[in-house]
Amino acid sequence: MSIVELEPPFIGADWLKEPELRFRDGHLDCDPKIGLALWGPLSAETGRHPARVRVGMIGRAQAIDNVRSFIAEDLADGVDGELASQPFPGMRGAFHSEVLVDEMAVETVTSNELSAVETGPSRARFEAFVDLMGRKLQLLADRDNPPDVAFVVIDDELDKAFRTVDYFEDKKPHHRDLRRAIKAEAMAVRMPTQLMHESTTRRVPAGRRSLDHPAEVAWHLATGLYFKAGGLPWGATGLEDGTCYVGIGFYRPLGDNSTLVSSVVQAFDDRGEGLVLRGQSFHWDERHRGRSPHLPADAAAHLLSTVVDRYRAERRQAPRRVVVHKSSWFEPDERAGFVDALRGVAEFDLLALRRTSDWRLLRFGKYPPLRGTILTAGEHTLLYTTGWIADLGYDHGHVPAPIEVADHYGDSDLKKLLREALVLTKMNWNSAGFADADPITLRFSRQVGEILREVPSDREPLPQYRYYM
């Protein structure tokens, strides 16, 4: 009997330096909050800079008053920080801008209006309330001088009554979410919105903990408002010129009880700016083909052809390189369709990245792996986008789970692609957080799909992703 000797798999580790971000006058820092506090936003002193952000308000009177006070005090004057929370220096200090409530653009939700929508089954109540919010948004949008952003203020009572609804239609379960439904209503009237839970603006009495520190609330809110009003908080470094980064996800259209699934794409260029596009519908049978959908060849080709055409229209030139991010591997037909659409592009990469908890990497000492660690074990390649951040001296407060390269087909080496993915974890302008766990391509393709479920198939969704934030 012969003994079979197995070759041990190669195991190695590498580390990617934390990407820096660009701020006013080309200044660099890896932390959005520090960069904004020291230098100001990238679009300051440019034609894109909103020196004044005018906001409208929709909600019940007391909740509006509480949010108005938060804007006038914390957002304008700043909030002291703590050990784990950077102080917020105020809207003018961080963004060289100010937020003003347009008192002529305040739409109060009255008791009579609520009484009219609080009767009937839960689905009817939910849809009536969404319709009411849609009419209020229409009133703001129809003004001669509409606000830059509309606050939709949800107090505890409204949140409890209308936050979600679950119902059956044609024996199929449906789940709807208030935030997504209101975003779709606001898109119909071209109004960027900020859904604000009134409870997040309340100061917690001394001795009690709040879920979010007031400085964190102010940072995240100010960053989102600045971008929704047209500004650019920061820019990326480390993204290749002439490259279009594409994130692809899937969603089921609302009310469609067949197995049709629509694709959604979020395309970002080397400046970090993105556009939303909706792909074709196609048939997917989960029972025979699994839960992870894959595009047919013709739908894949149409989708990426649309992306390339839109990039060419926006930038007045075709992309030199296209990188596609997806969370599941590429089936042969799907890959063939993508490759066919990219024949006129000099370089391209199809990269599948999926989050996994199957792996654990331990370091000597008490700290978890460094963010930016690449682990190679045999045929597996993983990237830690969360973990210990040496420059800041903190981690994300949990056991880090890496993202794994589930599939790759194309021209670039994996280290380059993972370095770009790490950069794209820092491009969420709806937050001033240090970084997200997923690159913005994948994160927003999921979130965009959730909102597009609420957009009727006969209405073209707006491409600017400030309407989806």
Phi, psi and omega per residue, in radians:
M1 nan 2.145 -3.108
S2 -1.503 2.610 3.116
I3 -1.664 2.231 3.116
V4 -1.585 2.107 3.101
E5 -1.725 2.168 -3.127
L6 -1.699 2.396 3.062
E7 -1.298 2.233 3.092
P8 -1.150 2.472 -3.141
P9 -1.184 2.612 3.060
F10 -1.210 2.302 3.076
I11 -2.218 2.177 3.141
G12 -2.598 2.852 3.139
A13 -2.380 2.559 3.082
D14 -2.407 2.982 -3.119
W15 -2.461 2.352 3.086
L16 -1.751 2.236 3.102
K17 -1.087 2.520 -3.125
E18 -1.055 2.190 3.141
P19 -1.162 2.525 3.074
E20 -1.639 2.788 3.108
L21 -2.025 2.697 -3.132
R22 -1.741 2.363 3.116
F23 -2.176 -2.896 -3.053
R24 -0.927 2.430 3.103
D25 1.024 0.441 3.061
G26 1.399 0.134 3.112
H27 -1.163 2.585 -3.056
L28 -2.102 2.518 2.967
D29 -2.815 2.661 -3.127
C30 -1.506 -0.230 -3.094
D31 -1.908 2.113 -3.136
P32 -0.992 -0.708 -3.085
K33 -1.173 -0.748 3.126
I34 -1.164 -0.761 -3.140
G35 -1.083 -0.736 3.128
L36 -1.185 -0.734 -3.116
A37 -1.158 -0.647 -3.104
L38 -1.445 -0.706 -2.940
W39 -2.075 -0.520 -3.063
G40 1.686 3.007 -3.030
P41 -1.251 2.766 -3.110
L42 -1.039 -0.643 -3.052
S43 -1.539 0.078 3.065
A44 -1.047 2.502 3.140
E45 1.117 0.433 3.010
T46 -2.168 2.982 3.132
G47 -1.190 -0.235 -3.137
R48 -1.536 -0.156 -3.039
H49 -1.306 2.119 3.036
P50 -1.520 1.743 -3.133
A51 -1.165 -0.375 3.138
R52 -2.459 2.193 3.107
V53 -1.848 1.933 3.136
R54 -1.588 2.202 -3.106
V55 -2.063 2.503 2.979
G56 -1.751 2.974 -3.083
M57 -2.363 2.420 3.004
I58 -2.308 2.250 3.123
G59 2.779 -3.066 3.079
R60 -1.367 2.667 -2.940
A61 -0.971 -0.857 -3.079
Q62 -1.145 -0.702 3.127
A63 -1.132 -0.703 3.090
I64 -1.079 -0.751 3.129
D65 -1.059 -0.708 3.138
N66 -1.131 -0.737 3.126
V67 -1.218 -0.660 3.085
R68 -1.029 -0.732 3.107
S69 -1.140 -0.694 3.116
F70 -1.078 -0.722 3.129
I71 -1.146 -0.772 -3.083
A72 -1.213 -0.479 -3.078
E73 -1.830 -1.313 -3.025
D74 -1.116 -0.791 -3.079
L75 -1.240 -0.628 -3.118
A76 -1.429 -0.809 -2.999
D77 -1.623 -0.359 -3.120
G78 1.789 2.914 -3.100
V79 -2.382 2.314 3.062
D80 -1.124 2.580 3.126
G81 -1.754 -3.036 3.044
E82 -2.341 -2.992 -3.060
L83 -0.992 -0.735 -3.093
A84 -1.712 0.047 -3.092
S85 -2.272 2.119 3.092
Q86 -1.158 2.374 3.051
P87 -1.091 2.513 3.096
F88 -1.705 2.081 -3.026
P89 -1.444 0.222 -3.106
G90 1.617 2.764 -3.090
M91 -1.063 -0.701 -3.130
R92 -1.255 -0.678 -3.133
G93 -1.169 -0.661 -3.080
A94 -1.602 -0.622 -2.998
F95 -2.089 0.005 -3.114
H96 0.959 0.653 -3.070
S97 -2.514 3.048 3.064
E98 -2.477 2.656 3.114
V99 -1.895 2.219 -3.141
L100 -2.170 2.323 3.053
V101 -1.435 2.119 3.086
D102 -1.408 1.822 -3.068
E103 -1.152 -0.279 3.073
M104 -1.489 -0.079 -3.133
A105 -2.113 0.798 3.090
V106 -2.000 2.071 -3.136
E107 -1.961 1.877 -3.107
T108 -1.456 2.370 3.027
V109 -1.537 2.037 -3.033
T110 -1.574 2.884 3.104
S111 -1.086 -0.689 3.128
N112 -1.128 -0.679 3.117
E113 -1.140 -0.689 3.118
L114 -1.212 -0.679 3.117
S115 -1.047 -0.595 -3.106
A116 -1.260 -0.369 -3.106
V117 -1.878 -0.009 -3.058
E118 -1.715 0.342 3.109
T119 -2.031 2.710 3.095
G120 1.669 -3.076 3.128
P121 -1.088 2.835 -3.060
S122 -1.048 -0.676 3.135
R123 -1.139 -0.755 3.139
A124 -1.110 -0.701 3.121
R125 -1.114 -0.787 -3.134
F126 -1.053 -0.861 -3.092
E127 -1.174 -0.594 3.098
A128 -1.172 -0.681 3.128
F129 -1.195 -0.727 3.093
V130 -1.072 -0.712 3.103
D131 -1.097 -0.687 3.090
L132 -1.079 -0.773 3.108
M133 -1.112 -0.644 3.098
G134 -1.087 -0.708 3.118
R135 -1.177 -0.650 3.102
K136 -1.151 -0.728 3.103
L137 -1.119 -0.657 3.103
Q138 -1.083 -0.690 3.111
L139 -1.075 -0.718 3.118
L140 -1.197 -0.733 -3.106
A141 -1.173 -0.491 -3.094
D142 -1.434 -0.075 3.133
R143 -1.157 2.666 3.100
D144 -1.016 -0.609 3.135
N145 -2.264 1.368 -3.056
P146 -1.147 2.688 3.118
P147 -1.165 2.796 3.092
D148 -1.229 -0.663 -3.114
V149 -2.472 2.464 3.085
A150 -1.847 2.151 2.985
F151 -1.405 2.201 2.962
V152 -1.874 1.862 -2.996
V153 -1.643 2.089 -3.121
I154 -1.907 1.975 3.090
D155 -1.490 3.078 -3.038
D156 -1.044 -0.690 -3.100
E157 -1.181 -0.747 3.105
L158 -1.174 -0.667 3.126
D159 -1.077 -0.758 3.139
K160 -1.147 -0.654 -3.062
A161 -1.387 -0.567 -2.934
F162 -2.281 0.153 -3.021
R163 -1.008 -0.855 3.115
T164 -2.475 2.883 3.024
V165 -2.546 2.434 3.076
D166 -2.155 2.339 -3.126
Y167 -2.705 2.911 3.091
F168 -1.921 2.418 3.050
E169 -2.386 2.172 -3.056
D170 0.927 0.707 3.103
K171 1.153 0.266 3.107
K172 -1.943 2.363 3.134
P173 -1.299 2.517 3.082
H174 -2.312 2.477 3.089
H175 -2.253 2.265 3.113
R176 -2.239 2.610 -3.041
D177 -2.148 2.357 -3.042
L178 -1.084 -0.754 -3.099
R179 -1.038 -0.814 -3.098
R180 -1.141 -0.697 -3.123
A181 -1.154 -0.705 3.133
I182 -1.195 -0.662 3.096
K183 -1.036 -0.719 3.125
A184 -1.153 -0.695 3.090
E185 -1.100 -0.730 -3.114
A186 -1.180 -0.599 3.119
M187 -1.107 -0.588 -3.121
A188 -1.114 -0.452 3.138
V189 -1.948 0.230 3.080
R190 0.991 0.856 -3.124
M191 -2.124 1.911 3.014
P192 -1.063 2.460 -3.064
T193 -2.237 2.714 2.977
Q194 -2.210 1.819 3.061
L195 -1.332 2.152 -3.005
M196 -2.158 2.023 2.991
H197 -1.340 2.029 -3.040
E198 -0.967 -0.529 -3.108
S199 -1.117 -0.458 -3.122
T200 -1.267 -0.265 3.137
T201 -1.655 -0.086 -3.126
R202 -1.389 2.393 3.031
R203 -1.343 2.268 3.138
V204 -1.430 2.361 3.119
P205 -1.009 2.645 -3.133
A206 -0.959 2.419 3.129
G207 1.621 -0.190 3.121
R208 -1.939 2.534 3.134
R209 -1.563 2.527 3.006
S210 -1.962 2.757 -3.113
L211 -1.107 -0.726 3.131
D212 -2.188 2.361 3.085
H213 -1.155 2.455 -3.133
P214 -0.945 -0.579 3.112
A215 -1.160 -0.668 3.106
E216 -1.156 -0.732 3.099
V217 -1.023 -0.795 -3.117
A218 -1.145 -0.734 3.118
W219 -1.029 -0.899 -3.074
H220 -1.137 -0.749 -3.121
L221 -1.129 -0.792 -3.111
A222 -1.108 -0.711 -3.137
T223 -1.106 -0.817 3.126
G224 -1.101 -0.744 -3.139
L225 -1.104 -0.746 -3.120
Y226 -1.053 -0.756 3.138
F227 -1.221 -0.751 -3.124
K228 -1.111 -0.463 3.110
A229 -1.468 0.009 3.067
G230 1.990 -0.121 -3.109
G231 -1.453 2.936 3.107
L232 -2.143 1.827 -3.050
P233 -1.074 -0.820 3.130
W234 -2.692 2.939 3.106
G235 -2.168 2.933 -3.080
A236 -1.590 2.723 2.854
T237 -2.127 2.628 3.092
G238 1.606 0.054 3.018
L239 -1.720 2.359 -2.989
E240 -1.319 2.352 3.109
D241 -0.994 2.444 3.088
G242 1.334 0.233 -3.139
T243 -1.798 2.394 3.048
C244 -1.910 2.100 -3.136
Y245 -1.750 2.194 -2.991
V246 -2.104 2.263 3.030
G247 -1.935 2.266 -3.084
I248 -2.065 2.277 3.056
G249 -2.392 -3.092 -3.077
F250 -2.420 2.689 3.074
Y251 -2.651 2.744 3.066
R252 -1.681 2.197 3.116
P253 -1.040 2.453 -3.127
L254 -1.087 2.284 3.098
G255 1.455 -0.019 3.119
D256 -1.619 1.866 -3.054
N257 -1.616 0.105 3.021
S258 -1.502 -2.971 3.133
T259 -1.686 0.393 3.093
L260 -1.204 2.370 3.099
V261 -2.268 2.375 3.130
S262 -1.859 2.550 3.119
S263 -1.634 2.621 3.101
V264 -2.323 2.439 -3.091
V265 -2.207 2.457 3.047
Q266 -2.089 1.976 -3.059
A267 -1.850 2.195 3.107
F268 -2.050 2.481 3.086
D269 -1.725 -3.044 -3.087
D270 -1.204 -0.192 3.039
R271 -1.495 -0.129 -3.135
G272 1.541 0.042 -3.131
E273 -1.561 2.564 -3.003
G274 -2.216 2.838 3.053
L275 -2.355 2.576 -3.139
V276 -1.838 2.326 3.083
L277 -2.322 2.546 3.108
R278 -1.874 2.278 -3.112
G279 -1.557 -2.980 -3.135
Q280 -1.387 2.745 3.004
S281 -1.449 2.626 3.112
F282 -2.652 2.877 -3.078
H283 -1.592 2.341 3.076
W284 -2.446 2.117 -3.117
D285 -1.770 1.794 -3.104
E286 -1.090 -0.566 -3.049
R287 -1.118 -0.574 -3.069
H288 -1.874 -0.346 -3.018
R289 -2.125 0.026 3.097
G290 1.659 2.961 -3.053
R291 -1.416 -0.413 -3.117
S292 -1.506 1.937 -3.081
P293 -1.321 2.701 3.079
H294 -2.373 2.491 -3.082
L295 -1.321 2.458 2.925
P296 -1.110 2.800 -3.066
A297 -1.008 -0.774 -3.087
D298 -1.187 -0.675 3.127
A299 -1.197 -0.668 3.105
A300 -1.120 -0.758 3.136
A301 -1.135 -0.746 3.132
H302 -1.099 -0.729 -3.096
L303 -1.080 -0.907 -3.098
L304 -1.262 -0.519 3.043
S305 -1.089 -0.694 3.099
T306 -1.120 -0.702 3.116
V307 -1.078 -0.846 -3.116
V308 -1.106 -0.720 3.120
D309 -1.125 -0.709 -3.130
R310 -1.191 -0.703 3.087
Y311 -1.043 -0.777 -3.136
R312 -1.084 -0.694 3.141
A313 -1.183 -0.664 -3.101
E314 -1.316 -0.701 -3.002
R315 -1.811 -0.026 -3.134
R316 1.101 0.356 3.051
Q317 -2.818 2.696 3.126
A318 -1.309 2.659 3.074
P319 -1.159 2.493 3.068
R320 -1.392 -0.448 -3.057
R321 -2.581 2.507 3.090
V322 -2.238 2.293 3.079
V323 -2.100 2.106 -3.121
V324 -1.811 2.189 3.053
H325 -1.847 2.343 3.112
K326 -2.550 2.719 -3.081
S327 -1.675 -0.039 3.087
S328 -2.293 2.736 -3.085
W329 -1.074 2.841 -3.073
F330 -1.665 2.036 3.049
E331 -1.201 2.728 -3.093
P332 -0.942 -0.805 -3.139
D333 -1.136 -0.719 3.139
E334 -1.091 -0.823 3.134
R335 -1.089 -0.722 3.141
A336 -1.071 -0.676 3.117
G337 -1.152 -0.747 3.096
F338 -1.091 -0.815 -3.113
V339 -1.068 -0.691 3.132
D340 -1.079 -0.697 -3.129
A341 -1.247 -0.347 -3.031
L342 -1.826 0.287 -3.100
R343 -1.118 -0.467 3.131
G344 -1.585 0.088 -3.128
V345 -1.753 2.388 -3.051
A346 -1.090 -0.776 -3.116
E347 -2.412 2.614 3.058
F348 -2.689 2.787 3.067
D349 -2.494 2.326 3.000
L350 -1.857 1.983 -3.003
L351 -2.199 2.114 3.071
A352 -1.751 2.158 -3.139
L353 -2.150 2.184 3.125
R354 -2.281 2.456 3.093
R355 -1.326 2.421 -3.094
T356 -2.404 2.539 3.040
S357 -1.966 0.246 -3.105
D358 -1.373 -0.222 -3.064
W359 -2.075 2.542 3.037
R360 -2.372 2.177 3.101
L361 -1.955 2.179 -3.087
L362 -1.959 2.432 3.060
R363 -1.853 2.769 2.968
F364 -1.157 2.491 -3.125
G365 1.697 -2.870 -3.011
K366 -1.761 -0.039 -3.040
Y367 -1.751 2.626 3.105
P368 -1.303 3.119 3.118
P369 -1.019 2.646 3.082
L370 -1.184 2.430 2.927
R371 -1.020 2.353 -3.097
G372 1.703 -0.003 3.108
T373 -1.280 2.303 3.017
I374 -1.850 2.158 3.091
L375 -1.911 2.223 3.059
T376 -2.023 2.171 3.126
A377 -2.387 1.770 -3.065
G378 1.095 -2.139 3.137
E379 -1.547 0.007 -3.080
H380 -1.682 2.380 3.046
T381 -2.245 2.229 -3.070
L382 -2.287 2.605 3.117
L383 -2.190 2.263 3.065
Y384 -1.595 1.853 3.096
T385 -1.602 -0.162 2.962
T386 -2.127 2.922 -3.121
G387 2.411 -2.859 -3.104
W388 -1.246 2.313 3.130
I389 -2.010 1.800 -2.970
A390 -1.060 -0.709 -3.081
D391 -1.112 -0.508 -3.088
L392 -1.800 -0.318 3.103
G393 1.279 0.565 3.079
Y394 -2.658 2.871 3.021
D395 -2.144 -2.925 -3.064
H396 -1.564 0.171 3.022
G397 1.342 0.324 3.126
H398 -2.670 2.981 3.085
V399 -1.256 2.034 -3.057
P400 -1.117 2.410 3.029
A401 -1.990 2.190 -3.074
P402 -1.398 2.982 2.915
I403 -1.796 2.447 -3.067
E404 -1.910 2.478 3.018
V405 -1.321 1.814 -3.115
A406 -1.473 -0.391 -3.120
D407 -2.916 2.554 3.051
H408 -2.640 2.311 3.051
Y409 -2.485 2.114 3.125
G410 2.717 -2.749 -2.890
D411 -1.762 -0.423 -2.993
S412 -1.626 2.679 3.050
D413 -1.327 2.699 -3.020
L414 -1.097 -0.625 -3.111
K415 -1.083 -0.717 3.091
K416 -1.095 -0.780 -3.126
L417 -1.133 -0.677 3.135
L418 -1.254 -0.576 3.068
R419 -1.113 -0.716 3.096
E420 -1.151 -0.700 3.105
A421 -1.072 -0.669 3.111
L422 -1.130 -0.696 3.062
V423 -1.045 -0.765 -3.061
L424 -1.236 -0.229 3.011
T425 -1.278 -0.182 -3.088
K426 -1.832 0.182 -2.996
M427 -1.904 0.542 3.083
N428 -1.645 1.798 -3.112
W429 -1.482 0.175 3.026
N430 -1.651 0.163 -3.084
S431 -2.763 2.647 3.030
A432 -1.782 0.343 3.109
G433 -1.116 2.745 -3.082
F434 -1.063 -0.773 3.130
A435 -2.950 2.765 3.032
D436 -1.685 2.955 3.103
A437 -1.309 -0.547 -3.099
D438 -2.003 2.630 3.022
P439 -1.056 2.632 -3.049
I440 -1.046 -0.501 3.125
T441 -1.013 -0.818 -3.118
L442 -1.413 -0.684 -3.121
R443 -1.043 -0.833 -3.065
F444 -1.428 -0.409 3.058
S445 -1.116 -0.599 3.067
R446 -1.219 -0.844 -3.087
Q447 -1.162 -0.666 3.110
V448 -1.107 -0.725 3.133
G449 -1.066 -0.655 3.131
E450 -1.097 -0.623 3.120
I451 -1.381 -0.668 -3.140
L452 -1.118 -0.388 3.044
R453 -1.004 -0.538 -3.083
E454 -1.543 -0.125 -3.123
V455 -1.628 2.104 -3.122
P456 -0.977 2.589 -3.088
S457 -1.128 -0.387 -3.136
D458 -1.582 0.077 3.095
R459 -1.990 2.198 -3.126
E460 -1.296 2.168 3.128
P461 -1.231 2.618 3.108
L462 -1.258 2.501 -3.072
P463 -1.422 -0.430 -3.075
Q464 -1.284 2.229 -3.004
Y465 -1.454 0.048 2.983
R466 -1.155 -0.355 3.087
Y467 -1.374 -0.202 -3.109
Y468 -1.824 -0.091 -3.064
M469 -1.496 nan nan
